[in-house]
């Protein structure tokens, strides 16, 4: 089984639960994409024992340059009881950061990171291979990225997209053009963010 997660953050999430459910022997390729390298030590800890590849790059809809600016906020402490930054919300879209933390930009920080399109990434790492699960959580640009992906070319069985900031009906309509339809599979509830993610399965 081949799994790609775009937007891994610290790695302590539903995708990790899914991987543990499958067991290491059932995973052929596990590809984790997380632009913010500050999360690398935690990802390494969470995925200890798994054979995986971690990429500190940004997935973008269109590649016009080799690097792109990523933004985050110093008050991003969600999920940390001690009040230290968790940096769970980072995006190439500065408006996405402002939407979460207000218009005061004095605590918005940025860094540059190499970027690549999802088509290029798949070509480089999964060419001519089936992708069983594609997880997308890209903080504000999920729709642009999925619409940039050549869904006719690549063999992707399941796509899980965070829909919190998307037009759900527009997404469902778009995906149906490529024979992907939302699935309410209760057996998969533990392996998505219930209420946040939508699971699409390709049905020919």
Secondary structure, DSSP 8 states (H G I E B T S, - for coil): -EEEEE--TTS-SHHHHHHHHH-GGG-SEEEEE-S-GGGHHHHHHHTTT---EEE--EEESS-SSSEEEEEEETT--TT-TT--------BS-HHHHHHHH-S-GGGEEEEEEEEEEHHHHHHHHHTT--EEEEEE--TT-HHHHHHHS-TTTS-EEEEEEE-TTS-HHHHHHHHHTTTEEE---GGGGGGS-TTTEEEEEE--
